[in-house]
Each structure stands twice: as structure tokens, then as C-alpha cells.
Amino acid sequence: MVTAQAARYRAHGGPEVLALEEIPLPQPGPGQVRIAVRAAGVNPIDWKLRRGLMGAPLGEPQGTGLELAGTIDAIGPGVTGWRLGDPVFGQVDAGAAATHAIADASLLTAKPDDLTYEEAAALPVAVETARRALGGLGLEKGQTLLIHAVAGGVGLAAAQLALAAGARVVGTAGERHHAFLRGLGVHPVTYGEGLEERLPGPVDRVLDASGRGELELSVKLAGDPAHVISIADRAGAARLGVRFSSGGAKGPVEHANVRIPIAAAFPLERIADAHRRSEDGHFLGKIVVNTEGALPR
């Protein structure tokens, strides 16, 4: 086999610009491995990049997807600690939505037996973002954390990490997700007008993962812009003096016991539908694509 299939786009635009293309089989360089991808996560940054909202001009066809799970099927020079066939998951620079992708070997984590490939692929971006945001907030044991959009991937990862650290977690979410959230130990509240009156008590820190315009109220609730971080509202954060967190040092996924439910799984050839569903929002967990139908047999 000398070719692979990859979801790519040749112009910025809606989900319809995505297409499954045949490309040369990628070869790992020094410190890299090639992954036979079994599943790839879909994140808001994927469709923001596709739409051209991140400011980068499109000079050549672009792949999509920043996180994956699969097995190692080629190893580049200088790589130690991994063997062909090892099941792994982690982040890549781009192009996770493909049958094969190149990854930095140092950024991969061995996939536990109790995680499916789809479940593993849902973790890297959400867990890294959540850890970065919680670290920036300086959340301490016994404090109360309010998470806007707690039912999303980052929100769920942050909630589980905060609860494990001994914090109390309150989160905004649609009512259909409240039972699940209570099962995790989160106190769910419905978002929207009157939110302040629905909160169960004072709030020490706030993580905004929704971008729905709650930052002004968040600063009021936390008492200080320094006690609020947004990963979804760059303009609002700048206006209010709130930190905006985007990107960070990648590394192996320290997932502990974090689990993120799969809201929907699409075959690779329906990557446009996966992006469309991600843009629609209002789902519990993460959207993933799987390559089972695209891999050679």
C-alpha cells in the first residue's frame, strides 16, 4: 500500500469544502511514528480553521483533526519505547482525520484496554485544555468552580479533574444533560437569563467554555477578572480583562480517570457531517470520526 485517505479542504468555507482524498502514504521522520488511525476527535478549532476564522491563509490543501487513536504501523529514526502494533492516542499538528497520520512519538500515550479507540480519541484536546485552564485558575481543594458549557468535551474533562482535586463543581448545561452531570458529581444549572439566581451559592473560580456572553456575569460572581478564564470568547475576555487560554505545551495525555461520552460517531467518509454536527453544538461529550470503513482489509 503506497497511499492513504485523508479528509482535506482546498478552500475555506462550510462543511461542504471537506472531501476524502487519496494521498501518498505519509512517512515518519526522526522522532516520529505513523499511526494507522482508528478514530479521530472533532473539536471547535477544526471547523474554525476550516472556515478561515483563525487568521491563517490557505496556501495548499489542508488536513483536519488534532487528536487521534490507533496503532503504530511505522517508526522513524531515533524513536524508542514504542513497537509496531502498539495501541496509542494523542495529539498531532494536523490531519488526524485520515487512515494514516504522522505523530511525534513523545506526545503519544499508550491506550488503556478499558478505553475504546473512539473514547481515547476524544480525550487529548479536551484534557490538555482543561488542565491548562484549571492550572491558570489556581483552583484549590474546597473551592467552587463554575463551568459554562460543562456538558462539552472540555467542560466534562475540567469537571472530572476539579472534582478529583476536591473542588465543588457547578456547571451550566441544557436540562436533558442534568441527570448525567449529577451522576458525575456536578451540580447542573440551566444556562440563560436568571442564571445568578439559580446558582446554589458563591463561586470562587469560573471557566467559560461556551462563549455565549456570560463573562461579565462571571467576573461579578468570582469577584475578580483574574479568577475567570475563557477558552471560547477572545473578544469578551480582552474587553473585561479576563485571561483567554488557547493552545499550550503538548505532551502525553495525563487522562487519569477522565471519561468523555461519545455524542456521535461518523465514518471518515462523512467528515462533513461530523463537522456540521460539531458546529450545531448542544450535545453531551465529543463528536468523533472512525476509519473502520476506510482502512484496507
C-alpha positions in Angstrom: 0.0 0.0 0.0 1.5 3.3 -1.1 -1.5 5.6 -0.5 -3.7 6.7 2.4 -7.0 8.5 2.6 -7.3 11.9 4.3 -10.1 14.4 4.9 -8.9 17.7 3.4 -10.1 21.0 2.1 -8.8 23.2 -0.6 -10.7 26.4 0.2 -12.1 27.9 3.4 -15.9 27.6 3.8 -18.6 25.4 5.2 -18.5 21.6 5.8 -19.1 21.0 2.1 -15.5 22.0 1.3 -14.3 18.8 3.0 -13.5 15.8 0.9 -11.9 12.4 1.3 -8.8 12.4 -0.9 -6.2 9.8 -1.7 -2.7 11.0 -0.7 0.8 9.4 -0.6 1.3 7.3 2.4 3.0 9.6 4.9 6.4 8.5 6.1 7.7 9.2 9.7 10.8 11.3 10.2 13.2 11.4 13.1 11.3 11.2 16.4 8.0 10.4 14.7 5.8 7.4 14.1 3.0 6.7 11.7 -0.4 5.8 13.1 -2.9 3.6 11.5 -5.8 5.7 12.7 -8.9 4.0 14.2 -10.7 7.2 15.4 -10.2 10.9 15.4 -11.8 13.6 17.6 -13.6 16.6 16.2 -13.2 19.9 18.0 -14.5 23.5 17.5 -11.0 24.6 16.4 -11.3 22.2 13.5 -14.2 23.9 11.9 -12.9 27.4 12.9 -9.8 26.6 10.9 -11.8 25.2 8.0 -13.9 28.4 7.9 -10.8 30.6 7.9 -11.6 32.1 11.3 -8.1 31.7 12.8 -6.4 34.1 10.5 -4.2 31.7 8.6 -4.3 31.9 4.8 -4.9 28.7 2.9 -1.8 28.1 0.7 -2.3 24.4 0.0 -4.8 21.6 0.7 -5.2 21.2 4.5 -6.0 18.2 6.6 -8.3 18.4 9.6 -8.2 17.0 13.1 -5.8 17.4 16.0 -6.4 14.2 18.1 -6.5 10.5 17.2 -6.2 7.0 18.5 -4.9 4.0 16.6 -1.9 1.6 16.2 1.7 2.3 15.3 2.5 0.9 11.9 5.8 2.6 11.1 8.6 4.0 13.3 11.0 6.8 12.4 14.7 7.1 13.3 15.6 7.7 16.9 12.3 6.5 18.3 12.5 4.3 21.4 9.9 2.9 23.7 7.3 2.1 21.1 6.8 -1.0 18.9 4.8 -1.7 15.8 1.2 -2.5 16.6 1.2 -0.6 19.9 -2.3 1.0 20.5 -1.8 4.7 21.3 -3.6 8.0 21.4 -2.6 11.7 21.4 -2.4 15.0 19.6 -1.0 15.7 16.2 -0.3 19.0 14.4 -3.0 18.4 11.8 -4.5 15.6 9.7 -5.9 13.3 12.3 -9.0 12.6 10.2 -7.3 10.1 7.9 -6.5 6.5 7.6 -2.8 7.2 8.5 -1.2 10.2 10.2 2.2 11.2 11.5 2.7 11.9 15.2 5.5 13.0 17.4 6.4 9.8 19.4 6.9 11.8 22.6 3.3 13.1 22.5 1.7 9.7 22.5 0.1 7.7 25.3 -0.5 4.0 25.5 -4.2 3.3 25.1 -5.6 1.5 28.1 -7.5 -1.7 27.5 -10.6 -0.2 29.1 -10.9 2.6 26.6 -12.2 2.1 23.1 -10.4 3.8 20.2 -13.2 6.3 19.9 -13.2 7.1 23.7 -9.4 7.5 23.6 -9.6 9.8 20.6 -12.0 12.1 22.4 -9.5 12.8 25.3 -6.3 14.6 24.2 -7.5 18.1 23.3 -10.2 18.3 26.0 -7.9 17.0 28.8 -5.0 19.3 27.8 -7.2 22.3 27.5 -8.9 21.5 30.8 -5.6 21.0 32.7 -4.2 24.2 31.3 -7.3 26.2 32.3 -7.5 24.8 35.8 -3.8 25.4 36.3 -4.3 29.0 35.3 -7.2 29.5 37.7 -5.2 28.1 40.6 -8.3 26.1 41.8 -7.9 24.8 45.3 -9.5 22.0 47.3 -12.8 23.1 48.8 -13.4 25.9 46.3 -16.4 26.1 44.0 -15.7 26.1 40.2 -18.4 27.3 37.8 -18.1 25.9 34.3 -20.1 27.3 31.5 -20.9 24.6 28.9 -20.0 21.8 31.3 -21.5 19.1 29.0 -19.0 19.7 26.3 -15.7 17.9 26.0 -13.5 20.5 27.8 -16.2 21.1 30.4 -16.6 17.4 31.2 -12.8 17.0 31.4 -12.4 20.0 33.7 -15.3 18.9 35.9 -13.8 15.5 36.5 -10.3 16.8 37.1 -11.7 19.5 39.5 -13.8 17.0 41.4 -10.9 14.6 41.7 -8.9 17.5 43.2 -11.5 18.1 45.9 -13.3 21.1 44.4 -17.0 21.6 44.1 -18.3 21.9 40.5 -21.3 23.8 39.3 -22.0 23.8 35.6 -24.4 25.3 33.0 -26.0 22.9 30.6 -29.3 22.0 28.9 -31.7 20.2 31.2 -31.6 17.0 29.2 -28.0 16.6 30.4 -28.6 17.3 34.0 -29.1 13.7 35.1 -25.8 12.6 33.6 -24.0 15.5 35.2 -25.4 14.8 38.6 -24.1 11.2 38.2 -20.6 12.7 37.9 -21.0 14.8 41.0 -21.6 18.1 39.2 -24.4 20.5 40.3 -26.0 21.4 37.0 -27.9 24.6 36.3 -29.8 25.7 33.2 -28.0 28.5 31.3 -29.7 31.7 30.2 -31.5 34.6 31.9 -31.7 34.4 35.6 -28.6 32.2 36.0 -27.3 34.0 39.0 -30.5 33.2 41.0 -30.2 29.5 40.1 -26.7 29.1 41.4 -26.5 27.1 44.7 -24.1 29.5 46.3 -21.0 31.7 46.0 -18.5 30.9 43.2 -14.7 31.1 43.6 -13.5 30.4 40.0 -15.1 30.4 36.6 -14.2 28.5 33.4 -16.0 29.8 30.3 -16.1 27.1 27.7 -19.3 28.3 26.0 -18.6 31.8 24.6 -22.3 32.7 25.0 -21.6 36.1 26.6 -21.5 35.1 30.3 -18.1 36.7 31.0 -19.4 39.9 32.6 -21.6 37.9 35.0 -18.7 35.5 35.6 -16.4 38.4 36.7 -19.2 39.6 39.0 -19.6 36.2 40.5 -15.9 35.4 41.0 -15.2 38.9 42.2 -12.0 39.4 40.1 -11.2 39.0 36.4 -8.1 37.1 37.5 -10.5 34.3 38.8 -12.0 33.8 35.4 -10.6 32.1 32.3 -12.3 31.8 28.9 -11.4 29.3 26.1 -14.3 30.5 23.9 -14.7 34.3 23.9 -11.5 36.1 23.0 -13.1 39.5 22.4 -15.1 39.4 25.6 -12.0 38.4 27.6 -10.0 41.2 26.2 -12.7 43.7 26.9 -13.1 42.6 30.5 -9.5 41.9 31.4 -10.2 38.1 31.6 -7.5 35.7 30.5 -8.1 33.9 27.2 -6.5 30.5 27.0 -5.7 29.0 23.6 -3.1 26.4 22.9 -0.3 25.2 25.2 2.6 22.8 25.5 1.5 19.4 24.2 2.6 16.2 25.9 1.4 12.7 26.7 -2.2 12.7 27.8 -2.5 12.7 31.6 -6.0 11.4 31.5 -6.2 9.8 35.0 -9.8 8.5 35.1 -11.4 11.1 32.8 -14.0 9.7 30.6 -15.9 11.7 27.9 -19.0 10.3 26.4 -19.3 10.0 22.6 -22.2 12.1 21.4 -22.0 10.7 17.8 -19.5 8.8 15.7 -19.3 9.3 11.9 -17.4 7.2 9.4 -14.5 9.0 7.8 -16.3 9.5 4.5 -18.9 11.5 6.4 -16.4 14.0 7.8 -18.5 16.9 6.6 -21.5 15.7 8.6 -19.2 15.3 11.7 -18.1 19.0 11.3 -21.7 20.0 10.7 -22.8 18.3 13.9 -20.0 19.8 15.9 -20.9 23.3 14.7 -24.6 22.7 15.7 -23.4 22.1 19.3 -25.8 21.3 22.3 -24.6 17.7 22.6 -23.1 15.7 25.5 -19.4 14.9 25.1 -17.5 14.7 21.9 -18.0 14.1 18.2 -15.6 11.6 16.6 -14.9 10.0 13.2 -13.8 6.4 12.7 -11.9 4.9 9.9 -13.2 1.3 10.1 -14.8 1.5 6.6 -11.8 3.3 5.0 -8.9 1.1 6.2 -7.7 -1.6 3.8 -8.8 -5.2 4.6 
